[in-house]
């Protein structure tokens, strides 16, 4: 990836998801039918509840399904997404919950206010060079003992670049990584990795899925 692409990835990601937001929401109308994935979200919610009442930020919340699920699990949660179109769809679908536009690379939140951070398949759009600062921001925003759950495609390959999806012109870069690379970055940001799980591809999936659970030391 060139320096120009690195500089512009937030804007290209935002405009790309704005373009496909309605089609994306129609293609994924509810929670993913992945028992292993959802059990990990449930475990994350249980850990957050056990540590107090601070809210969870669902980063890259898209149409809002996971944010709503966390709320149903008894976790005060709000969604954050780069795409204004995605935020609008989430607000329409779940008017009782909070969704706002923002970037995980620069969380506009006070220090030590989040009980948890959930980022399912959203760090895949953040270049390697920007992840250390992003994870440092996670550490800053979490309360002591706060938890992080990440999910991403696991591969030694660098990823791919899509210029079309759902019939729309886009400019989306996807970054695949081994789980240990992400874990090492989390540790360097001051977080403790507490669990790593690799799930093999299912159905139409092409790459294994990695889940990394971490916490801010209490």
Secondary structure as a PSIPRED ss2 file (coil, helix, strand):
# PSIPRED VFORMAT (PSIPRED V4.0)

   1 X C   1.000  0.000  0.000
   2 X C   1.000  0.000  0.000
   3 X H   0.000  1.000  0.000
   4 X H   0.000  1.000  0.000
   5 X H   0.000  1.000  0.000
   6 X H   0.000  1.000  0.000
   7 X H   0.000  1.000  0.000
   8 X H   0.000  1.000  0.000
   9 X H   0.000  1.000  0.000
  10 X H   0.000  1.000  0.000
  11 X H   0.000  1.000  0.000
  12 X H   0.000  1.000  0.000
  13 X H   0.000  1.000  0.000
  14 X H   0.000  1.000  0.000
  15 X H   0.000  1.000  0.000
  16 X H   0.000  1.000  0.000
  17 X H   0.000  1.000  0.000
  18 X H   0.000  1.000  0.000
  19 X H   0.000  1.000  0.000
  20 X H   0.000  1.000  0.000
  21 X H   0.000  1.000  0.000
  22 X H   0.000  1.000  0.000
  23 X H   0.000  1.000  0.000
  24 X H   0.000  1.000  0.000
  25 X H   0.000  1.000  0.000
  26 X H   0.000  1.000  0.000
  27 X H   0.000  1.000  0.000
  28 X C   1.000  0.000  0.000
  29 X C   1.000  0.000  0.000
  30 X C   1.000  0.000  0.000
  31 X C   1.000  0.000  0.000
  32 X C   1.000  0.000  0.000
  33 X C   1.000  0.000  0.000
  34 X C   1.000  0.000  0.000
  35 X H   0.000  1.000  0.000
  36 X H   0.000  1.000  0.000
  37 X H   0.000  1.000  0.000
  38 X H   0.000  1.000  0.000
  39 X H   0.000  1.000  0.000
  40 X H   0.000  1.000  0.000
  41 X H   0.000  1.000  0.000
  42 X H   0.000  1.000  0.000
  43 X H   0.000  1.000  0.000
  44 X H   0.000  1.000  0.000
  45 X H   0.000  1.000  0.000
  46 X H   0.000  1.000  0.000
  47 X H   0.000  1.000  0.000
  48 X H   0.000  1.000  0.000
  49 X H   0.000  1.000  0.000
  50 X H   0.000  1.000  0.000
  51 X C   1.000  0.000  0.000
  52 X C   1.000  0.000  0.000
  53 X C   1.000  0.000  0.000
  54 X C   1.000  0.000  0.000
  55 X E   0.000  0.000  1.000
  56 X E   0.000  0.000  1.000
  57 X E   0.000  0.000  1.000
  58 X E   0.000  0.000  1.000
  59 X E   0.000  0.000  1.000
  60 X C   1.000  0.000  0.000
  61 X C   1.000  0.000  0.000
  62 X C   1.000  0.000  0.000
  63 X C   1.000  0.000  0.000
  64 X C   1.000  0.000  0.000
  65 X H   0.000  1.000  0.000
  66 X H   0.000  1.000  0.000
  67 X H   0.000  1.000  0.000
  68 X H   0.000  1.000  0.000
  69 X H   0.000  1.000  0.000
  70 X H   0.000  1.000  0.000
  71 X H   0.000  1.000  0.000
  72 X H   0.000  1.000  0.000
  73 X C   1.000  0.000  0.000
  74 X C   1.000  0.000  0.000
  75 X C   1.000  0.000  0.000
  76 X C   1.000  0.000  0.000
  77 X E   0.000  0.000  1.000
  78 X E   0.000  0.000  1.000
  79 X E   0.000  0.000  1.000
  80 X E   0.000  0.000  1.000
  81 X E   0.000  0.000  1.000
  82 X C   1.000  0.000  0.000
  83 X C   1.000  0.000  0.000
  84 X H   0.000  1.000  0.000
  85 X H   0.000  1.000  0.000
  86 X H   0.000  1.000  0.000
  87 X H   0.000  1.000  0.000
  88 X H   0.000  1.000  0.000
  89 X H   0.000  1.000  0.000
  90 X H   0.000  1.000  0.000
  91 X H   0.000  1.000  0.000
  92 X H   0.000  1.000  0.000
  93 X H   0.000  1.000  0.000
  94 X C   1.000  0.000  0.000
  95 X C   1.000  0.000  0.000
  96 X C   1.000  0.000  0.000
  97 X C   1.000  0.000  0.000
  98 X E   0.000  0.000  1.000
  99 X E   0.000  0.000  1.000
 100 X E   0.000  0.000  1.000
 101 X E   0.000  0.000  1.000
 102 X C   1.000  0.000  0.000
 103 X C   1.000  0.000  0.000
 104 X H   0.000  1.000  0.000
 105 X H   0.000  1.000  0.000
 106 X H   0.000  1.000  0.000
 107 X C   1.000  0.000  0.000
 108 X C   1.000  0.000  0.000
 109 X C   1.000  0.000  0.000
 110 X C   1.000  0.000  0.000
 111 X C   1.000  0.000  0.000
 112 X C   1.000  0.000  0.000
 113 X C   1.000  0.000  0.000
 114 X E   0.000  0.000  1.000
 115 X E   0.000  0.000  1.000
 116 X E   0.000  0.000  1.000
 117 X E   0.000  0.000  1.000
 118 X E   0.000  0.000  1.000
 119 X E   0.000  0.000  1.000
 120 X E   0.000  0.000  1.000
 121 X C   1.000  0.000  0.000
 122 X C   1.000  0.000  0.000
 123 X H   0.000  1.000  0.000
 124 X H   0.000  1.000  0.000
 125 X H   0.000  1.000  0.000
 126 X C   1.000  0.000  0.000
 127 X C   1.000  0.000  0.000
 128 X H   0.000  1.000  0.000
 129 X H   0.000  1.000  0.000
 130 X H   0.000  1.000  0.000
 131 X H   0.000  1.000  0.000
 132 X H   0.000  1.000  0.000
 133 X H   0.000  1.000  0.000
 134 X H   0.000  1.000  0.000
 135 X H   0.000  1.000  0.000
 136 X H   0.000  1.000  0.000
 137 X H   0.000  1.000  0.000
 138 X H   0.000  1.000  0.000
 139 X H   0.000  1.000  0.000
 140 X H   0.000  1.000  0.000
 141 X H   0.000  1.000  0.000
 142 X E   0.000  0.000  1.000
 143 X E   0.000  0.000  1.000
 144 X E   0.000  0.000  1.000
 145 X E   0.000  0.000  1.000
 146 X E   0.000  0.000  1.000
 147 X E   0.000  0.000  1.000
 148 X E   0.000  0.000  1.000
 149 X E   0.000  0.000  1.000
 150 X E   0.000  0.000  1.000
 151 X E   0.000  0.000  1.000
 152 X E   0.000  0.000  1.000
 153 X E   0.000  0.000  1.000
 154 X E   0.000  0.000  1.000
 155 X C   1.000  0.000  0.000
 156 X C   1.000  0.000  0.000
 157 X C   1.000  0.000  0.000
 158 X C   1.000  0.000  0.000
 159 X E   0.000  0.000  1.000
 160 X E   0.000  0.000  1.000
 161 X E   0.000  0.000  1.000
 162 X E   0.000  0.000  1.000
 163 X E   0.000  0.000  1.000
 164 X E   0.000  0.000  1.000
 165 X E   0.000  0.000  1.000
 166 X C   1.000  0.000  0.000
 167 X C   1.000  0.000  0.000
 168 X E   0.000  0.000  1.000
 169 X E   0.000  0.000  1.000
 170 X E   0.000  0.000  1.000
 171 X E   0.000  0.000  1.000
 172 X E   0.000  0.000  1.000
 173 X E   0.000  0.000  1.000
 174 X E   0.000  0.000  1.000
 175 X E   0.000  0.000  1.000
 176 X C   1.000  0.000  0.000
 177 X E   0.000  0.000  1.000
 178 X C   1.000  0.000  0.000
 179 X H   0.000  1.000  0.000
 180 X H   0.000  1.000  0.000
 181 X H   0.000  1.000  0.000
 182 X H   0.000  1.000  0.000
 183 X H   0.000  1.000  0.000
 184 X H   0.000  1.000  0.000
 185 X H   0.000  1.000  0.000
 186 X H   0.000  1.000  0.000
 187 X H   0.000  1.000  0.000
 188 X H   0.000  1.000  0.000
 189 X C   1.000  0.000  0.000
 190 X C   1.000  0.000  0.000
 191 X E   0.000  0.000  1.000
 192 X E   0.000  0.000  1.000
 193 X E   0.000  0.000  1.000
 194 X E   0.000  0.000  1.000
 195 X E   0.000  0.000  1.000
 196 X E   0.000  0.000  1.000
 197 X E   0.000  0.000  1.000
 198 X E   0.000  0.000  1.000
 199 X E   0.000  0.000  1.000
 200 X C   1.000  0.000  0.000
 201 X C   1.000  0.000  0.000
 202 X C   1.000  0.000  0.000
 203 X C   1.000  0.000  0.000
 204 X C   1.000  0.000  0.000
 205 X C   1.000  0.000  0.000
 206 X C   1.000  0.000  0.000
 207 X C   1.000  0.000  0.000
 208 X E   0.000  0.000  1.000
 209 X E   0.000  0.000  1.000
 210 X E   0.000  0.000  1.000
 211 X E   0.000  0.000  1.000
 212 X E   0.000  0.000  1.000
 213 X E   0.000  0.000  1.000
 214 X E   0.000  0.000  1.000
 215 X E   0.000  0.000  1.000
 216 X E   0.000  0.000  1.000
 217 X C   1.000  0.000  0.000
 218 X C   1.000  0.000  0.000
